[in-house]
């Protein structure tokens, strides 16, 4: 592409300056936008469908981009559309992954959990102590919120990274999409029943799928998750737990970005809380949770290795000439 003529460059700079004059509107636009989101969630439920969460996230980023040149706002769509496309295809395929004729696995996860925990299945043990069919406890509310955060936190983090560091955004979303595809491949090759389904088959003691009980106290629900979303999803996609994998990825990716090292271990509380939630509500086995952590660690390590190798092959920046000594 030929270099821009001086007149064209002057016009571009003038246009950029004109758009920059709108920058003071950012906080007001963002405030109105977030207020609208709160009212929308109160009426329709917390947005949890991936496409819906990404749409709201990109809307917030568009408000935060007021005053920037239009080409930078266009970059917002260019960066996020491939993620939406891949995750949309993932959701469509995930719902059909149990229709390939492969038998559903029940016993490997039960046997593994029983072996690790001395003959006791963690989900059964936890529900015997935490589940009360007659009352909703504070931990039921916590379990519901922690579970729901899986649908929001990774994409909110991606939006925050896009606004601050586009390279970090690209690195994080590579890992996120790779994890989703690895999970899908496993669902197809190894359909596995969650604990609540094994309980219905009489393979373990009775347990309840209780992850949504907290909404009874909170008073609002979620948009397209616990009713339509769960009804249309693949019910035998338990291995690995992508809830654990995504939350572990968030913790690992932010590890070095937390400057105060003593705060870093706090990041691990998120995947640990998610794992406890999944087992206590009958959604996943310990086997699924452990495998989700391993998937996240493997994807993180593989991409980090590739990025280091790629950076090592890049030509080094030329050194600036040393200033001549004064005569």
For each residue, the residues with C-beta under 8 A, 3 or more apart:
1:
2:
3:
4: 8 9 12
5: 8 9
6: 9 10
7: 10 11
8: 4 5 11 12
9: 4 5 6 12 13
10: 6 7 13 14
11: 7 8 14 15
12: 4 8 9 15 16
13: 9 10 16 17
14: 10 11 17 18
15: 11 12 18 19 69
16: 12 13 19 20 69
17: 13 14 20 21
18: 14 15 21
19: 15 16 22 67 68 69 70
20: 16 17 23 67 68
21: 17 18 67
22: 19 25 66 67
23: 20 26 66 67 68
24: 27 67
25: 22 28 29 66 67
26: 23 29 30 63 64 66 67
27: 24 30 31
28: 25 31 32
29: 25 26 32 33 63 66
30: 26 27 33 34 60 63 64
31: 27 28 34 35
32: 28 29 35 36
33: 29 30 36 37 59 60 63
34: 30 31 37 38 60
35: 31 32 38 39
36: 32 33 39 40
37: 33 34 40 41 56 60
38: 34 35 41 42
39: 35 36 42 43
40: 36 37 43 44 47
41: 37 38 44 45 46 47 220 223
42: 38 39 220
43: 39 40
44: 40 41 47 223
45: 41 48 220 221 222 223 225
46: 41 148 152 220 221 222 223
47: 40 41 44 52 53 56 152 222 223
48: 45 52 53 148 151 152 222 223 224 225 229
49: 52 53 151 223 224 225 229
50: 53 54 84 87 88 91 151 155
51: 54 55 84 87 88
52: 47 48 49 55 56 223 224
53: 47 48 49 50 56 57 151 152 155 156
54: 50 51 57 58 80 83 84 87 155
55: 51 52 58 59
56: 37 47 52 53 59 60
57: 53 54 60 61 155 156 158 159
58: 54 55 61 62 76 77 80 159
59: 33 55 56 62 63
60: 30 33 34 37 56 57 63 64 159
61: 57 58 64 65 76 159 162 163
62: 58 59 65 66 73 76
63: 26 29 30 33 59 60 66
64: 26 30 60 61 163
65: 61 62 68 72 73 76
66: 22 23 25 26 29 62 63
67: 19 20 21 22 23 24 25 26
68: 19 20 23 65 72 73
69: 15 16 19 72 73
70: 19 73 74
71: 74 75
72: 65 68 69 75 76
73: 62 65 68 69 70 76 77
74: 70 71 77 78
75: 71 72 78 79 166
76: 58 61 62 65 72 73 79 80 162
77: 58 73 74 80 81
78: 74 75 81
79: 75 76 82 83 162 166 169 170
80: 54 58 76 77 83 84 162
81: 77 78 84 85
82: 79 85 86
83: 54 79 80 86 87 158 173 176 177
84: 50 51 54 80 81 87 88
85: 81 82 88 89
86: 82 83 89 90 177 180 181
87: 50 51 54 83 84 90 91 177 180
88: 50 51 84 85 91 92
89: 85 86 92 93
90: 86 87 93 94 180 181 184
91: 50 87 88 94 95
92: 88 89 95 96
93: 89 90 96 97 184
94: 90 91 97 184 187 233 234 237
95: 91 92 232 233 234
96: 92 93 99 234
97: 93 94 100 184 187 188 191 234 237
98: 104 187 191 234 235 236 237
99: 96
100: 97 188
101:
102: 188 189 190 191
103: 191
104: 98 191 192 193 236
105: 108 109 190 191 192 193 239
106: 109 110 192 193 198 201 203
107: 110 111 203
108: 105 111 112 192 287
109: 105 106 112 113 192 193 198 238 239 285 287 288
110: 106 107 113 114 121 198 203 204 285
111: 107 108 114 115
112: 108 109 115 116 285 286 287
113: 109 110 116 117 121 122 123 285 286 287
114: 110 111 117 118 119 120 121
115: 111 112
116: 112 113 286
117: 113 114 120 121 122 125 286
118: 114
119: 114
120: 114 117 124 125
121: 110 113 114 117 124 125 195 204 205 285
122: 113 117 125 126 279 285 286
123: 113 126 127 195 204 207 279 280 282 285
124: 120 121 127 128 195 204 205 207
125: 117 120 121 122 128 129
126: 122 123 129 130 131 276 279 280
127: 123 124 130 131 207 208 210 280 282
128: 124 125 131 205
129: 125 126
130: 126 127 137 139 280
131: 126 127 128 207 208 210 280
132: 135 136 137
133: 208
134:
135: 132
136: 132 140 141 213 214 216 217
137: 130 132 140 141
138: 141 142
139: 130 142 143 280
140: 136 137 143 144 210 213 214 217
141: 136 137 138 144 145 214 217 218
142: 138 139 145 146 214 273 277
143: 139 140 146 147 210 211 213 214 277 280 281
144: 140 141 147 148 211 212 213 214 215 218
145: 141 142 148 149 214 218
146: 142 143 149 273 274 277
147: 143 144 150 211 243 274 277 278 281 283
148: 46 48 144 145 151 152 222 225
149: 145 146 152 153 247 274
150: 147 153 154 242 243 246 247 274
151: 48 49 50 53 148 222 225
152: 46 47 48 53 148 149 155 156
153: 149 150 156 157 246 247 250 270
154: 150 157 158 176 246 247 249 250
155: 50 53 54 57 152 158 159
156: 53 57 152 153 159 160
157: 153 154 160 161 172 250 253 254
158: 57 83 154 155 161 162 169 172 173 176
159: 57 58 60 61 155 156 162 163
160: 156 157 163 164
161: 157 158 164 165 166 168 169 172
162: 61 76 79 80 158 159 166 169
163: 61 64 159 160
164: 160 161 168
165: 161 168 169
166: 75 79 161 162 169 170
167: 170 171
168: 161 164 165 171 172 257
169: 79 158 161 162 165 166 172 173
170: 79 166 167 173 174
171: 167 168 174 175 253 303 307
172: 157 158 161 168 169 175 176 249 253
173: 83 158 169 170 176 177
174: 170 171 177 178 303
175: 171 172 178 179 249 253 299 300 303
176: 83 154 158 172 173 179 180 246 249
177: 83 86 87 173 174 180 181
178: 174 175 181 182 299 302 303
179: 175 176 182 183 242 245 246 249 295 296 299
180: 86 87 90 176 177 183 184 242
181: 86 90 177 178 184 185
182: 178 179 185 186 295 299
183: 179 180 186 187 237 240 242 245 295
184: 90 93 94 97 180 181 187 188
185: 181 182 188 189
186: 182 183 189 190 239 240
187: 94 97 98 183 184 190 191 234 236 237 239
188: 97 100 102 184 185 191
189: 102 185 186
190: 102 105 186 187 239
191: 97 98 102 103 104 105 187 188 234 236 237
192: 104 105 106 108 109 236 237 238 239 288
193: 104 105 106 109 197 198 201 235 236 238
194: 197 198 235 236 238 282 283 284 285 288
195: 121 123 124 198 199 204 207 279 282 283 284 285
196: 199 200 207 208 209 282 283
197: 193 194 200 201 235 236
198: 106 109 110 193 194 195 201 203 204
199: 195 196 202 203 204 205 206 207 282
200: 196 197
201: 106 193 197 198
202: 199
203: 106 107 110 198 199
204: 110 121 123 124 195 198 199 207
205: 121 124 128 199
206: 199
207: 123 124 127 131 195 196 199 204 282
208: 127 131 133 196 282
209: 196 281 282 283
210: 127 131 140 143 213 280 281 282
211: 143 144 147 226 277 281 282 283
212: 144 215 221 226
213: 136 140 143 144 210 216
214: 136 140 141 142 143 144 145 217 218
215: 144 212 218 219 220 221 222 226
216: 136 213
217: 136 140 141 214
218: 141 144 145 214 215
219: 215
220: 41 42 45 46 215
221: 45 46 212 215 226
222: 45 46 47 48 148 151 215 225 226
223: 41 44 45 46 47 48 49 52
224: 48 49 52 227 228 229
225: 45 48 49 148 151 222 228 229 230
226: 211 212 215 221 222 229 230
227: 224 230 231
228: 224 225 231 232
229: 48 49 224 225 226 232 233
230: 225 226 227 233
231: 227 228
232: 95 228 229
233: 94 95 229 230 237
234: 94 95 96 97 98 187 191 237
235: 98 193 194 197
236: 98 104 187 191 192 193 194 197
237: 94 97 98 183 187 191 192 233 234
238: 109 192 193 194 241 283 284 285 288
239: 105 109 186 187 190 192 285 287 288 291
240: 183 186 244 245 288 291 292 294 295
241: 238 244 245 275 278 283 284 288 289 291 292
242: 150 179 180 183 245 246 292
243: 147 150 246 247 274 278 283 284 292
244: 240 241 247 248 271 274 275 278 284 288 289 292 293 296
245: 179 183 240 241 242 248 249 292 293 295 296
246: 150 153 154 176 179 242 243 249 250 296
247: 149 150 153 154 243 244 250 251 270 271 274
248: 244 245 251 252 271 292 293 296 297
249: 154 172 175 176 179 245 246 252 253 296 299 300
250: 153 154 157 246 247 253 254 267 270 271
251: 247 248 254 255 267 268 270 271
252: 248 249 255 296 297 300
253: 157 171 172 175 249 250 257 300
254: 157 250 251 257 258 267
255: 251 252 258 264 267
256:
257: 168 253 254
258: 254 255 261 263 264 267
259:
260: 263 264
261: 258 264
262: 265
263: 258 260 266 267
264: 255 258 260 261 267
265: 262 268 269
266: 263 269
267: 250 251 254 255 258 263 264 270
268: 251 265 271 272
269: 265 266 272 273
270: 153 247 250 251 267 273 274
271: 244 247 248 250 251 268 274 275 293 296
272: 268 269 275 276
273: 142 146 269 270 276 277
274: 146 147 149 150 243 244 247 270 271 277 278
275: 241 244 271 272 278 279 284 286 289 292 293
276: 126 272 273 279 280
277: 142 143 146 147 211 273 274 280 281 283
278: 147 241 243 244 274 275 281 283 284 288 289
279: 122 123 126 195 275 276 283 284 285 286 289
280: 123 126 127 130 131 139 143 210 276 277
281: 143 147 209 210 211 277 278
282: 123 127 194 195 196 199 207 208 209 210 211
283: 147 194 195 196 209 211 238 241 243 277 278 279
284: 194 195 238 241 243 244 275 278 279 288 289
285: 109 110 112 113 121 122 123 194 195 238 239 279 288 289
286: 112 113 116 117 122 275 279 289 290
287: 108 109 112 113 239 290 291
288: 109 192 194 238 239 240 241 244 278 284 285 291 292
289: 241 244 275 278 279 284 285 286 292 293
290: 286 287 293 294
291: 239 240 241 287 288 294 295
292: 240 241 242 243 244 245 248 275 288 289 295 296
293: 244 245 248 271 275 289 290 296 297
294: 240 290 291 297 298
295: 179 182 183 240 245 291 292 298 299
296: 179 244 245 246 248 249 252 271 292 293 299 300
297: 248 252 293 294 300 301
298: 294 295 301 302
299: 175 178 179 182 249 295 296 302 303
300: 175 249 252 253 296 297 303 304
301: 297 298 304 305
302: 178 298 299 305 306
303: 171 174 175 178 299 300 306 307
304: 300 301 307 308
305: 301 302 308 309
306: 302 303 309 310
307: 171 303 304 310 311
308: 304 305 311 312
309: 305 306 312 313
310: 306 307 313 314
311: 307 308 314
312: 308 309
313: 309 310
314: 310 311
315:
316:
317:
318:
319:
320:
321:
322:
323:
324:
325:
326:
327:
